[in-house]
């Protein structure tokens, strides 16, 4: 694998009596689309939240382009180049799509610069036509794209997508996957948490499987689909 843009080493996190993450390690190369899968409660969202500074790990290290991130505030990690989207898209409902997206650009630019960048991000994700629409009037697929556009407006190196395709139908999902492939072609690195196995197997060249806070397998979609430990823990079929 090429030199990693993101290097995660032995990350552990406990909440009271729950060991949410246990010595999680993985390296992500620049330009990869990596899928993070596992059953509910496996630690996927906790890992994402830990990577972007919403939780501080009990131990371990996270390096982005060689820079140590553990202990930095979320806005510092975003400024370093890594952001996440959220399962429950939280937009400013009484503001326009453009104004929602430009908030991401304010981290690096004054208002007018952020507005120009926001327009480019809306074009990038294919929703420039609804720039003036109020967020409260958006469909779910539109909201998902606004969330991605806002994340892109922070100018990230690595984008973490947490269930961004939830509630999309097959056509909408295919369109969204085409968008993610285009973003990767433009140089973005993506880590995707997704329960839609058709989507994750099609989109990602490499999968990492979490179970009870531990990495139990990593490999190509074909390798993961045949891994007995993954089949037993997650895919729900007999390993025989």
N, C-alpha and C positions, 0 to 999 in steps of 0.2 A: 504494500500500500504506500502511496505517496506520503510525504511529510504531513503529519496530522495538523489540521487547523484547530481542532479541539481534542484535548487529551484529558480524560477523566481517570483518576487513579484512586482506587480503594475508598470510594465515597460511602460513608455510613451515616445513617440518621435514625434516631430513636425518638418516638413520642411516648413518654411514659413507659408502659410495659410493651409497647409495640415496636419491634425492630422493622422500620419501614424500608430501609435500605441497608444492605450488608456487603461492604467491600465491592461496590460496583466499579468496574473498570472497563473503559472502551476508548478507542481512538477513532476519530472521524477525519477522513481526508477531505481536502478542499474539493468542492464540486460533487460530493456524494449526496445521494438521497438515501438515508438510512431509516428503516422502519423500526419502531420500538413497540413490541407487542407483549401481551400477557393477559392473564385473567384479571377481572376486577379486583382491586386491592393489591396488585402485584408490586406497586411502587412507581408506576410510570409517571403520573402527574407529580408525585413527590420528587422524583428525580429532576423533572423539568423545573419545578419551583426552586429546587436547590441549585441548579445550574445558573439560574438568573438572579439568585440572591434573595428570593422570598423566604427561603429557609436557609439557615447556616448548618452545614454538615457537622456532625460530631468529630469526624476525622476524614482524612483524604484530601485530595488536591484536584483542582480544575484549572487547566491552562488553555487560554485562547491565544493562538499565535505566539505561544511561549510565555504569555503574561499570566501570572497567578491571579485568580479571581476570588477565591474563598475569602470572605470577610468584607468584600466590597458591597456597597449598597446597590440595589437594583438599577438605579439610574446610572451608576458608574459602570456596571456591567453592560447596560445598553449602549453607553457611550463607547465601550471597548469593542462592541460589535456583535453582541448576542442578545436576541429578544425572543419572547414567546407570545403566541396567541393564546386565547383562553377558550375553554370549552363553552362557557356561557358568555357570548359576545356582549360586551358592555360598551355601548355607544352613548354619546350625548344625544338623547332622543330629540331634543328641540333644536338641535343644530343641523346644518346641512352636511351632506356627505363630505364636501370639500373641507369644511371646518373641522370635522372629526379627524380627517386624515392629516391635516396640517399640524395637529397637536404633536404628532410624532416627529415632525421636522423641526419643532422649536428647540429640541435638544441641541442642535448644531447650528441653527440658522435664525436670523431675525424673522419677523412675521412675514414680510414680503418674500423673502427667500424660501421660507417654509411653504408659503402658498404656491409658489412656482414649482417646488419639488413635489408637493401634494398633487398638483395637476398631472405631473409626469407619472407619478405612482398610480393615479387613477387610470391613466392611459395604459400603463404597463399591465394592469390587471383587467383591462377591458370594460371599465365602468365610467369612463369620462362623461358619458351621456347623462348620467344621473348625479353629476357633481352638485347641482343645486337642490336636489331632493332632500327633504327632511329625513333624518335617520329613522324616525318613528314610522315612516311610511314604506320602509324597505321590506322586501321579501327576505326569507332566511338566506337563500343563496346570495342575494345582494349584500346582506349584512356580513356574511362570511368573507366576501371579497373586500369589503370595506375594512374589516379587521386585518386582512393580509396587507392591504394598501397602507394602512396606518403603521403596521410593523415595518414595511419597506421604507417608509418615510424616515425611519431612524437610521437608514443606510447601514443595515447589518451585514456582517460576514456570515453569520450562522442564524438561521431562523428555525425555531422550534414550533411545530404545529400540533396543538393538542385537540384532537377530535374535530378538526376543521371541516370534515366532510359529513359530520353527523346530520341526519335528517335530510340529506340530499338524495334525490332519486338517481337512477342509473345514468340518465343523460346529463344531469347537473354534475354528477361525480366525475364522469368522463371529461367534461369541460374543465372542471377544477384540476384534475390530474394533468391535463394538457397545459394549464397555466403553471403548475408546479414544475413540469419538465422545462418549460420555457424559462422560468426563473433560474433553474439550475444551469441551463445553457448560457445564461447571462452572467454566470459566475457565483451564484448563491449556493451555499451549502444548507441542506435541509435535514432535519430529524423529525420524523412524523409518528405521532401516536394515533392509531386508527384501529377501530374494531371491525371495519369492513374488510374482510380478508381478500375479497376479489380485488379491491382497490390496492391494498398494501402489497399483495403479491405482484401486481402489474406494475406498480409505481417504483418500487424500491429494488435496488440491486443487492442490498444486504439487509438482513434482519437481525435484531438483537431481541432475545426473549427474556423477560423478567418473570420470576415467580417467587412470591414471598420475599421480595426485596433483593433477590439474587439473580445474577445473569446465569441462566441455565443452558443457553445455546446462542451461537452466532453463526451466520452463514448466509448463503444465497437462499432465495425463496424455495427453490427446489430442495436444497439440503434441509432447510428447516421443516418443510412439510413431511419429510421422511424421518425426522429425528424422534426416536421413541419417547424421550423425556418431554419433548414439546407436545407430542400427540397426547400423552397421558395428562399433562398439566393444563393444556389449553385447547387443542384442536378438537377434543371430544370424541376421538375415535379409538378403537382398540389399536394398540401398537403392533399387533400381530400382522 
